[in-house]
Amino acid sequence: MSKTVPAICSVKARGLVVPLKRPVKNAFGVIDAGPLVLIDVETDQGVTGRAYIFAYAKITLKPLVHLIEEIGRELTGRPVAPYDLMAAMDAKFRLLGWQGLVGMAVSGLDMAYWDALGQLAGKPVVELLGGSPKPIQAYDSYGVVDPVADERALRHSLEQGFRGIKIKGGDGDAANDERVVKGVRALIGPDIALMIDFNQSLATAEATRRIARLAPYDLHWIEEPVPQENLLGHAKVRETSPTPIQAGENWWFPRGFAEAIAAGASDFIMPDLMKCGGVTGWLKVAAQAEAANIPMSSHLFAEASAHMLAVTTTAHWLEHLDFASVILAKPAEIIDGTITARGPGLGLEWNETAVAKYLA
């Protein structure tokens, strides 16, 4: 093995529950704390690759930690070669399937591999991929809002330079969605992109009716109006929608995007690094987006996504939804509504004092 290629010595995972500055309410409930899993891949060349994933629910923390560390034990001694390791994971889990916790674990590990390679090279990951750090246009991502009660927060987003605001709908009837959208549009003005995310909460016919009702408010996109696996439903909604359809955060690995694009399921796509196969998977999805001329945004993980969008030909928007800044030594910096990739690696360094405080 070349001396320039590190080998895996050990893999450590830790479950945390961190406080959120802004709880996220959606059509199915409220996320009032952030269950995270931190991943550390130690190598034989003195660098540790880092990544974190969002567990969605506290109940999945222990299974994810166990799964990641068990996979890690089998990787001891293997070169940190992300494509080779992804192929090994494909062979290992092909019969079981890649969705769910397995997909999250594999994707999180891949991000940590790339972080280790970047640290070893003394470069940000974006440079390893042939690009360079640059400001990426971000939107500020909210849950369900009230235009009156949340006016101060929304105005603060504008003061930070965000040119896009995303809110969630589907927690009430169509009249309530219209009330909220109308109020937020009046507050932010006509020149700020306004998106609404239904989090898969509507039936196809209801989604079509609700989208038509919201059309006068110049929405930038309608996100996941129907269940994510219902590709034909997405395509049917898209056929008559006056507003572009956005989806992809819950499509798994490049194959899932190939199927969705073939079905004509959405106008835009937004892969999640934790579900699309990490850095390695993202590159394959980005190639599909380029071939199909589909604008591509990110979901969560702003620190790592800033690297990936900088090498994505059809890069669109970066989602800013802060789950991790409290446990990062250097949180992502917002400058005039943009976020720029930092290194070395993915630019992640744990604030160990905070990590110890929030261990689950």
N, C-alpha and C positions, 0 to 999 in steps of 0.2 A: 504494500500500500504506500502511495506517495506520502511524504512527510507533510505535504500541504493539506492533506485531507484528514480532518480529525476523526476519531472513532468515538462511539458512544460508551461512556463509562457507567452512567446510571441515569435513571429518570425519576424525578420526584414530582409529586402532585400534591397540592394543598387546597382544601375547600374553604371558602370564605363567604361571609354574608356581610356586605358593606351597605352603609346607609346611602340613600339617594337624595340628592339636593332637591329633585323634583320627581315625586312619584308618578308613575305612568299608568293612567287608567285607560282601559280599552273596552271593547264590546263584551269581554268575558270576565272582567274583574280589574283589580288594581295590583300593579307590581310596586310594592312599597319598600323593597330592599333588593339589593343586587347579589344573587348567589353566583359566585365566580369560582373557577378552578384555575389556579396558577400552575404552570408547567415549567419545570427546569430540567433541561437535558444537559448533563455534565459531560464534557469531552476530555480526552487525554491530552489536549493541548492547552489546558488552562482556561478555556472559555466555557461559559454556560449559556446555552440557548434558552430564551424565555418566550413564553406566550401565555395568554389567558383566554379562557372561553367562558361564555355566559350560560349557566346551567338552567335558566328559566324558572326552576323551582328548587327549593331547599332539599326536597326529597331525593333529587338526583345527584347531589354533591358526593355522597359517599360512594355510590356505584361508579361515578365517573373517576374519582380519585383511584379507586381500586383497579378499574379497567386500564387506565393510563399506566399505572405502575406495573401491572401484570404484563402489558404489552412491552413496556420498557425493559423488563427483565430479559425478555427474549431477544431484545435488540442489542444487548451488551456486546461490545466488540465490533459491531457493524460500523462501516464507514458512514459518515454523515453525508449521504448522497441522496437528496430528496426523491428524485425520480426512481431510483432503485428501491428505496424504502417504500414508496407508494406502490410499486409493483408487488413487493413482498406482502403488503397489507391487503392488496387485491386478492392475492392467492390465499391468504389466511382467512379472509372473511367473505370470499365469494359465495359460498353456500349459505352462510348466515344472512348475508345482505349488509349493505352499508348505511342504511338509514338509522336515525335515532342516536343512541349514546355511542355506538361504535363509530359512526360517521363523525361525530363531534370529537371523539378522542383522536382519531386518525388525522383529522384536519388540524386540531390543536398541536399535535406533535409535529406535523409538517411545518407549521409556522415557526416552531421552536428550532427546527433544523436550519431553516433559512436565517433565522436570527443568529445562530451560532456561526454560520458561514460568513455572515456579514461582519460579525465581531472579529473573527479570525483575519479577515481581509482589511479590517479597519475602515470599512465602508458601509453606508446605508444599503439596505437590500435593493432599493430602487437602482442603485448604481451597479450592483451585481447583475441586474436584469437588463442592463444596457441603457438605462434612462438616467435622469438626474432629478434631485428634489425640486419641486416647484409648487407654488401655492395652488391648492385645489379648492374650487368653489364648494362651500358647505351650506347645508340648510340646517336650521335648528329644529329638532324633532321633539314634539310634545305628545302627550296623551290626549284624552278628552279634555277640552278646555271650556271655560266660560268667558266670553268676551269682556265681561265686566270684572269678574273676580280675578281674572288672569291678565288684566290689561297691563299692569306694571311689568310682569315677566315678559310679555310679548314685546313691549316697547324696549325693554332691555336687550332683547335679541336684535332688534333693529339698530340699537345704539352700538352693538358689537359688530355691525356691518353685515349681518346675514342678509342675503338677498332671497332667501327662501325660508318658509315656515311650513312645517307639516303638523297636522292635527289628526286626531282619530275620531271616527264616527261609528255608527252602528250600535251605540249603547242605548238608543231610544228610537223613536219613530222618525219618519222622514221629515216631519215638521220641525222636530228638534234639530236634526242635522242641518236643515236649511237656516234655522235661527242662528246656529253657531257659525256656520260658514258666512252668512251675511254679515254678522257682527265682526268677525275677524277680518273679513275683506275690507270693511269700512275702517277698521282700526289701522291696518297695515298699508292701505292704499292700493292703487292699481298696478304699481310697478314691481311689487314683491311677489315672487312665485308662491302660490298657496296650494298645498297638496293635502289630500285627505286619505286616510288609511282605514279600511273597514275590517282589517284583520280576519278575513275569510268568513265574515259573519252573516252574509246575505245569500238568499236563494237567487238563482239566475234572473227570474222575472222581476223580483223585488229590486235587485241591483240595477237592472235596466231602468225601472221607474225612478229610482232614487237619483241615479246619475242624470237623468233628464231634468229632474227638478233642480239640481244644483248647477246645471249648465250656465245660467246667467251670471255666475260669480267667477267666471274665468279661472277655473281650477287648472293647475299645471299637470296634475295626474290624479287618477283614482287608483288606489293601491289595494290589491288583493280583495276585490269585491266579493268573490265567492271562494269556497274551499280550494286550497292550493293544488290539490291533486285532480281537481275537476278542470282539466285543460280544455275540454270541449265547451264547458260552461264559460270559462274565461274568453274563449274565442267567440262564443255567441254574444256575450256582453260587448265585446270589443267591436263587433260588426256594426252595431247601432250607436255606440257611444260617441258623443260629440267631444269627449275628453279622452286623452290618451290613457291607456291602462298600463299600470306598473305592477310587476310581480317578480318573484324569484328568490326571496329571502328563505323560502322553505322548499326550494327545489334542491335535490341532492346530487352533488358531483356533476361533472361535465355531461354525463349521459342524461341527467334530468333536464338540463338546459337544451340539449339537442332535441329531446322529445317535445319540450314546450315550444321551441322555435318552430319546429316542423308543424305543430298544431296551430300556429298563429295565435298563441295564447295571450300575447301582450305586445304593446308598442315599445315599451322600455323593459329592461331587466335590471335587477339589483341583487347580485349574489351576496351571500353571507360567507365570509372566509371560514367560519366554523362549520359550514355545511357543504361548501362547494369543493372541499379538498385542500384548504389552505392556500398557500402561495402557488403550489404546483397545480392545483385544480383551477385556481383563478385564471392562470395564464391560458389554459385550454378553453375556458368559458369566454375569455376576452377575444380569443381568436374566432370563436363562433359569432360573437357580437359584431366583430369587424366584417366578417364575411356576409352577414345578414344586414349590415348597416343599422344596427340597433343601439341606441344610446344606453350606456351602462353606468349605473350608480353603485354605491356600496350600502351595506346594511351593518350597522354597529362597527366596533373595532376601528375607530377613527385613526388611531396611531398607525396601525398596519395598513389600513385601507388607503391612506395617503401615499404609501409606497406603490400600491398596486394601480391606483387610478392614474398615477404619473406615467405608467407604461401601458395604459389601456387606450387604444386608438379612438374609441367612441366614448371616452370618459364624459360623464354627465354631471352628477352631483355626489358629494360625500355627505353621508348622514352623520350629524353630530348629536349623539345621545350618550350622555356621560354616565357610565357605570363604574369606571376604573380609576378616575383621577385621584381618589382618596388613598389609593394604595400604590400610586406611582410616584417615584422620586421626582420625575419631570413630566407632568401631565402635558397633553397636547395643548399647543398654544394657538389661540384664535386671533388672527390678525386681519382686520377688515373683512371678516366673514369667510376667511380661508384658513386652511390647515396645510402645513408643509411637512413632508416626511423628514424624520431625523434619524441619525444613526449614532454609533455603528449598529449594524443589524437593523432591527425594527425600532430601535431607540427606546426599548423598554428596560426600566430598572425599578425593582421593587423598593418601596419604602417599608423596610422590615419592621419598623416600630408599629406602623399602621397594620401591616399584615398580621403581626402577633395579636393585635387588639381585636381583629375581626375573624380570627380563625373559627371555623364552625366545628 
